[in-house]
Amino acid sequence: MEKTKFNFSYLLFLALVSAMGGFLFGYDWVVIGGAKPFYELYFNISELPTLQGWAMSSALIGCIFGAVISGFVADKFGRKLPLILSAALFALSAFGTGYVDHFTPFIVYRLIGGLGIGLASTLSPMYIAEIAPAKYRGQFVAINQLTLVIGILVAQVANFFIADAVLDSSTPSMILNSWNGQMGWRWMFWAELIPAILFFALMFLVPKSPRFLMKIENKTAAETVLSKIGGKAYALNELDNIKKTLQEKGSAKIAFADFKNPKVKPILIIGIVLAIFQQWCGINIIFNYADEIFTAAGYSVGDMLFNIVITGSVNLIFTLVAMRTVDSWGRRKLMLFGSVGLAVVYALLGGAYYMQFTGWPVLLLVIIAIAIYSMSLAPITWVVLSEIFPNKIRGIAMSIATFSLWIASFILTFTFPILNDALGAFGTFWVYSFICVLGFVFIKNKLPETKGKSLEDIELELTKDK
């Protein structure tokens, strides 16, 4: 059989454009951490822990609602139009969050940004998985995670340079009345407008997913897209496989009974547990509460912002490692490595805090934890979620998993100050270590390997009679 010649330049264009949702997800998710010391003084909430926590976690409520509606809009309108909507929401949030002078509208715009994240986090990896050939799907879906960590790094670098005039010895009053305290934090949010507008414009050049086109019985359009990706023979073979899975599942209309199907329910449970575990492994605490973590380790505000840039750089480097290994090592092996690696590092990190170590030992352990997470649980979870659900219910099933992820993220973010106060930094990281051990056991027992298989082959394997 003649080897398929793929149009990699076209595939890369489609993946990079749709993955801009990941970039904006990463930027919007992390930018607030650098702005935190300034907007808290501006809005006079620096002594109000409840409002501090609400400011940090409010976007997650938007994420949850975005995840809830993403599956329904994806199955009704496809992946393309909701991604265009998410771009518009990112732009609106970026402008509004930096423009307001009062806390309540600040929260409203954070909620709008969260809605954009909820849509993009579900639909960007789903779209890439549906256009990428099986052999290279892991690498292409990981592009979404790559752009996400680039977005995180860009936000961290922007925060660092915008806030570089802050003096470590500055009093709260001096910071509040400085340019940074009045305008600098606004520019941290406004910088997001450029990629948001670019994402909005470029998404109009991207075709609809061929699997969605087949689902709505537009075979001609689906064949056109697939032919441009891999040629006529590749397109006909893919169309035949997609048609078989859709026919086997009956009508294209989705019913609640589809999720109660004993063949589908275990797959949904795997997706939900992996989504929750990706958050409850605890790594996002390092990004969202970096100032508390590094301050507890003896670093000043200026040092803290620089250290955040270091962690973001490590995040980027090891995401590239994941892209090289996801289709060779496989998903399962990387997930197991991430689980046990984080369990060990968190145990050591908790010990460092318990022994009251400060400075570079803590920074080194944080960097190792981020490196492990970035090449395993961070990108591979999204790859697995985009692969394992059957064609017919992929949109809503992905939405349910992403909804679970954001609920878990909200709980994680909201409970960290409580755990930190009750157990101390050492006890909190030991809790996360134990969760990682549980995650390792679940992955070892429940997660199958999916590398190198078409989405239809994965579906047939996971839903076959045992």
N, C-alpha and C positions, 0 to 999 in steps of 0.2 A: 504494500500500500504506500502511495506517495506521501512523503512527509509534508504536513501542512506548513505553509509559509505565512506567518502572521504579520499583520501590518502593525508593528510595534510602535511606530511613531503616532499612529491614530489611537491605539490603545492607551499610550502614555498620555496623550492629550485628554482623552475622556477621563482617565483616572485622576489626572492632576486637577482638572477643572472641578470634577465632583468632590475631590478631596479638599478643595478650598473650604468646604464646610467643616472639615476637620481642623484646618488652620484657624478658622474663626472660633470654633469650639475651644481650641487651646488658648487662643489669645484672650477671649472673653472670660474664660474660666480662671485665668491666672492674673490678669491685669489688676484685679481688685486687691490682690495681696500686696502689691507695691504701693497702691494708692491708699491702703488702709491707715497708715499712720497720719495721713493728712486729712482725708475726708472725715475721719472720726473726730478730729479737733474742729474741723469746719462746721460739722453738724452738731457739735457739742455732745457726743455720745461716748467719749473716751473713758468715762467712768460708769457707763451703763452696760454691763455685760450682756444683758438680754438683747438690747438693740444692736450691740456689736455682732452678736451671733446671728441676728436676723439680717443684718446687712450682708454678712458673708454667705448665708445659706439661702437667702430669698430667691436667687436665681435658680436654685435647685427645684423650687416649686414650679417655676416656669418649665424647667427641664422635664419634670414629671408630667405636666399637662401636654407638653410637646410630644413626649413619648407615647402618651395615651392616644392622641389623635393621629400620630404618624402612620400607624398600621392601617387605619381606616382610609386616610387620604391616599396612602401608597397603593392600596388595593383598588381604590375608586378612580384616582387620577394619575396613577403611576408614580415613579420616583422623581421625575424631572420637575414637574410643577411645584410640588412641596419644597424641593430644594431651592427653587427661585423664591418662594415665599420666605424660607429661612434666611436667605441673603438679605431680603428687605427688612426682616425683623432685626437682624444684626446691625444694619445701618441705622435704623430708627433708635435702637438701644444705645449704640455708640454715641450718637449725637445727643440724645436726651439725657443720658447719665452724666455727661460732662457739662451740660447746659444748666441744669437745675440748681436752685439755691436752697431748696428745702429737702428734708429727709424723705418725706412720703413720696413725692414724685421720683426721687432717686431710686426708691424701692420699686416703684411701678416700672421704670425703665429697665431695672435689673431683671424683673420678672419677664419683660418682653424679650430681653436677650436670652434668658433661660429657655423661653419657648423656641427660639431659633436653635439653641443648642440641642434641645430635645428632638427636634425634627432632623437636624443635620447628623447627630450622632447615630440615629437609626438608619437614615436613608443613604448617606454617603457610602458606607461600607457595603450596604445592600446593593446599591447600583453597580459599584465596581465588581462585586462578586458575580453579578449577573451578566456582565459584558466580558469578563476575563476568561481565557481558556483554562481548563482544569490544571494543566501542568504548571502554569504560572500564577494561578489565582492567589495563592498565599502572598507572593511578593507584591502583586498589584493591590490587594486589599490592605496590605501593610503600608502602602503609600499613604493611605488615610491617616494611619497612626504617625507616619513620618511628618506629614504636614501639621498634624496636631502638636507634636513636640516642637516643631519649628515655630508654630504659633505661640507656644508656651515660652520658648527661648526669646522670640522677638518681643513679647510682652515684658519679659524679665529685663532684657537689654534696654528697652524703651523706658521702663520704670527706673532703671539704674541711672541712665544718662539724664533723664528729666529731673530726677531727685538728687543729682550729684552735688548740688550746692548745700545740702543739709549738713549742718555741723553736728558731730556727735554730742557736743556739749550744749547744744541749743535747748532752751527751755520750751515747754509746750506753747507759751505765748509767742516766743520768737518764731517758732515753726509756723504757727497759725497765721501770723502777720507777714510771713515771707511770701515770695512769688510762688513757691512750691505749695504753701498752705492755702493760697487763694486761687491759683491758676494751674500750677503744675499737675495736680492730680486730674484736672479736667482734660489736659492734653494726653494723659495716659489712655483715657477712654476714646478721645477723638481720633487718635492715630488708627483706630480700628476701622474708621470710615473708608479708608483707601482700599483695603482688601475686600471689604463688604460690597462696595460698589462694583469692583472688578468681578467678583464672584457672581453678582446679580447679572451683569452684562454677558459674561462668558457662558453661563448656563443656557442661554437661548441658542447657543451653537451646538449643544449636546443633544443627541437623539434620545428618544425614549428607550427604556430597557427592552431588549428583544423578548425576554421572558414575560414581561408585562404585555407587550404587543400580542404575543401568542395567547395569553390569557383572555384578552379582549377580542380574539379571533381576527387580528390584523396580520395575517401570515406574510403578506407581501412586504409590509414595512419591516417586519422582524427579519425576513430573509435579506433585505437590503442592508440592514445594520450588520448582520452576521457575515454577509459576503464581503463587506468592506473590512471586517476584522480578519477573516481567515480564508476568503475565497468561496466559490460556489459549492464545492464538495463539502467543506467544513460546515457551511450554512445549512445544507440539506440534512446532514447527519445530526447537527444540533437540534434542528427543528423537529426531526423525527423523535429524538429522545424527549424533548420537551412535551411534544404531543402525547406520547405514551403516558407520562406521569400525570398529565392533566386529565386524560381519559380515564385512567385507573382510579382517580379520586372523584370521578363523577362530575356533576355540574360545577361550573366555575363559581357559582354562588356559594359563599361561605356560610356555614351554619355552626351554631354552638356545639352541636354533636361532633363536629370535626375535631374539636379539642379534647373531647371525652373519649375519642377512639383509643383503645388500648395500645395501638401501634404508635400513635402520635403523642400521647400523654407523657411517656418516659422521655421523649426527645425534648418536649417543652420543659420538663422538670430539669433536665441537664442544662438547657439554656438559661433558665431562671437562676439556678444555683451558681453557675459560672459567672453570670452577670453580677450577682450579689457578692460573690467572693472577690471579684476584681476590685470592688470598692472596700469591702471589709478587711482585705489584706492590709489596709491602713496607709498605703503610700501617699495618697492624695492629701493626707494631713500635713505632710512635709511641705507641700506646695501652698496649701490654704492657710496654714498657721506657721509659716516659716519664721516669722518674727519672734513668736513665743519659743519655738524650738531652738533657734540659734541664740536668742537672748539667754535662755536657760543654760546654754552651753558656754556662756561667757562672752558672746560677741556683741559689739555695739551695733547701732542702727546702720551706719555706713558699711561695716563689715558684713552685716546681715544681707544687705542688698547685693553686695558683691558675691557672697556665697550662694545666693539664689541663682545668680547668673552661672556660676560654676555647676550647680546641680542641673540647670537647664541644658548646659553644654553636654554633660554626661548623658542626660536623657536622649539627646539627639544622636550622639555617637552610637549608643547601644541599641537604638531603634534601627539604625543602619545594619547593625550586626543581626538583628532579628530578621530583616529583609533578606539577608544572605542565607539564613539557616532555616527559615520557616518551611521551605519546600524541600529541604534536604534532611534535616533532623526530624521534621514532622511536628505537628501541633501538640500531640500528647506529651512527647518527651520534653518539649520546652515548657509546657505548663507544669509538669512535675518538677522540673529543675527550678522554676520560679517559686513554687510553693515551699519546697524544702530550703531553698536558699534564703528566702525572706524570713522563714521561721528561725533560722540560725542567726542571721544578722540582727533581727529584732531582739532575740534573747541577749546577744552581746550589747546591743544599744541600751536595752534596759539595765544591764549590768553596769554600763558606763555611767548612766545617770545615777544609779544606786550608789556607786562608789564616788560620785561627785567629780568625775573627770570632766574637764572643760577643754575647749580649743580643738586642735586638729584631730584627736581620736574620735570625737563625736562627728566632726565633719567627714572624716574618712568613712565611718560606718554608714552615714547617710548617703554618701556617694555610692558605696557598694550596693546599698539597698536599691537606690534608683537605677543603677546599672542592671541589676538582676531583673527588676520589674520591667524596665524598658525593653529588654530582649525576650521577655516571656509573657507575663500576664497582661501587660498593657496592650500590645498589638495582637497577640494570639487569641485572646478572648473575642475580640471583634471579628477576627478571621473565622473562628469556629461558629460564632453566632450567625454570621452571614452565610454559612454553608449548610448547617444541619437541618434547617426547617424545610418541609416539603413545599414545592412550588405553589400549590394552591393556597396555602395559608401563610406563606413566608412573610408577607407584609404585616399581618396582625400578630403572628408569633414573634417576629422580631420586635414589634412594638411592645408586646408583653414583657419580653426579656429586658428591653431597654428601660421600660417603666420600672421594672424591679431593680435595675441598676441604679436609677436615679433616686428611688426610695431609699435604697441602701446607702447611697452617697449622702443624702440628706441626713439620715440617722447618724452616719459616721461623722459628718461635719458638726452636727448639732451636739453630739454626745462627747466629742473630744474635750471641750473645756470642762465638762462635768467629770469625765474619767480622770482628766489631768489633775483636777482639784481633789478628787477623792482618793486616787491611787498614786498620784505623782507621775512624773514622766516615765520613771522606770516601770511602774506597775502597768501603765497604759500600753507601753510597747511589749510587755510580756503577754498582755491580753491579745494583741495583734499576732504575736508569735504563735499562740495556741490556735487562733483561727486559721493561720496558714497550715498548721499541722492537719487540722480537720479538712482543709481544702485539698491537701495532698492525698489524703485517704479517699476522698470522693472522686477525684480525677483518676486515680489509679484503678478504682473499681468500676467507674461508670463511663468514662470518656473514650470513645473509639478513635482510631486514627483516620483522618480524612484526606491526607496529602495525596496529590496526584489523581484524585477521582473527580469526575464531573459531578455537578450538583444533582443530576438525575441518578447517577450511580450511588451517591451517598444516600439519597432519598430511598431508593430501592433496598439498599442494605439495611438502613435503620428501621424501615417499616416492614421488613419481611417477617414471616411467621417464625418464631423462635422454636 
